[in-house]
Amino acid sequence: MSSATIIQSWQTNAAAWSQAIQEEAIASRKLVTNQAIVSALAKYQPASLLDIGAGEGWLCRAAEAQIPSLKKIKGMDAIAALVEQAKILSPNLEWEQKSYQDIIAGASHNQEKFQIISINFALFEKELVELLLLALPNYLLENGRIVIQTLHPLMACGDAAYEEGWRDGSWNGFSSAFKDPHPWYFRTMAAWVNLFAASGLLLDQMQEPIHPETGKPASVIFELVPRS
Ligand SMILES: C[S@@+](CC[C@H](N)C(=O)[O-])C[C@H]1O[C@@H](n2cnc3c(N)ncnc32)[C@H](O)[C@@H]1O
């Protein structure tokens, strides 16, 4: 599996994604997961936030509006068109076009550190995610934490066997403007927990935000701290 395929897919779908976010077209985000991630960040009253895989910057903007303690907010994404859109929507915040590969490559000489790093529905790979989790503590202040919201394995599994592995992508439920879905790496709950342990991260808290209409988990939120 090449990460270029995933980047290419987001390049293709950058405009459609921006439109979907601006129109609040993804019901589960509007109903549950948007507020869930903002609340998970807000409870720490952080002074600084780095959002990676930030897309067109929705979470940075929501954090700015709802977390008054924040003095520094930076968003990074691999896709130039999404970063440009983020700059237009909130020129007062900091934006950088940086891929996870860039973040991993820069880890050993990074100087800029944050209280929280967030990743909202933006982890799709196997090895790249493993390397990213190893690199991210270099971007954290002491007592910093990583907050990840992702698909809940129970719901994302579908009819396939409950075992980790690559899955075909799909834009089912999205508008017809979305093209070329990319493959993604499905992790069971045990696979996530074992990945965190292998990355030297302690799973400090976990939440399973519930969809009010289905009564099922809409996502899972992992809160991770580096093991000292
Ligand atoms: C589903 S969108 C989520 C965007 C944003 N976090 C949000 O919640 O609105 C996934 C994002 O991951 C980004 N992404 C995928 N692979 C990436 C990589 N290797 N490096 C950086 N960003 C990546 C995409 O460009 C896209 O913006």
The ligand as a Tripos MOL2 file, in Angstrom:
@<TRIPOS>MOLECULE
LIG
   27    29     1     0     0
SMALL
NO_CHARGES

@<TRIPOS>ATOM
      1 C1        -11.2430   12.9520    7.0240 C.3       1 LIG1
      2 S1        -10.1410   14.2880    6.7820 S.3       1 LIG1
      3 C2        -10.1680   15.0240    8.4100 C.3       1 LIG1
      4 C3         -9.7430   16.4520    8.4150 C.3       1 LIG1
      5 C4         -9.8310   17.1380    9.7800 C.3       1 LIG1
      6 N1         -8.9940   16.4640   10.7580 N.3       1 LIG1
      7 C5        -11.2560   17.2230   10.2500 C.2       1 LIG1
      8 O1        -11.6170   16.5260   11.1950 O.co2     1 LIG1
      9 O2        -12.0260   18.0080    9.6690 O.co2     1 LIG1
     10 C6         -8.5410   13.4700    6.7140 C.3       1 LIG1
     11 C7         -7.3850   14.4180    6.5400 C.3       1 LIG1
     12 O3         -6.1680   13.6730    6.6790 O.3       1 LIG1
     13 C8         -5.2170   14.2570    5.8210 C.3       1 LIG1
     14 N2         -4.1150   13.3290    5.5850 N.ar      1 LIG1
     15 C9         -4.1800   12.0850    5.0390 C.ar      1 LIG1
     16 N3         -2.9420   11.5440    4.9320 N.ar      1 LIG1
     17 C10        -2.0820   12.4810    5.4120 C.ar      1 LIG1
     18 C11        -0.6620   12.5190    5.5610 C.ar      1 LIG1
     19 N4          0.1190   11.4950    5.1830 N.pl3     1 LIG1
     20 N5         -0.1200   13.6320    6.1100 N.ar      1 LIG1
     21 C12        -0.8930   14.6710    6.4980 C.ar      1 LIG1
     22 N6         -2.2420   14.7010    6.3630 N.ar      1 LIG1
     23 C13        -2.8260   13.6080    5.8220 C.ar      1 LIG1
     24 C14        -6.0220   14.5790    4.5870 C.3       1 LIG1
     25 O4         -5.3620   15.4970    3.7420 O.3       1 LIG1
     26 C15        -7.3090   15.0940    5.1900 C.3       1 LIG1
     27 O5         -7.2830   16.4790    5.3440 O.3       1 LIG1
@<TRIPOS>BOND
     1     1     2 1
     2     2     3 1
     3     2    10 1
     4     3     4 1
     5     4     5 1
     6     5     6 1
     7     5     7 1
     8     7     8 2
     9     7     9 1
    10    10    11 1
    11    11    12 1
    12    11    26 1
    13    12    13 1
    14    13    14 1
    15    13    24 1
    16    14    15 ar
    17    14    23 ar
    18    15    16 ar
    19    16    17 ar
    20    17    18 ar
    21    17    23 ar
    22    18    19 1
    23    18    20 ar
    24    20    21 ar
    25    21    22 ar
    26    22    23 ar
    27    24    25 1
    28    24    26 1
    29    26    27 1
@<TRIPOS>SUBSTRUCTURE
     1 LIG1         1 GROUP 0 **** ****
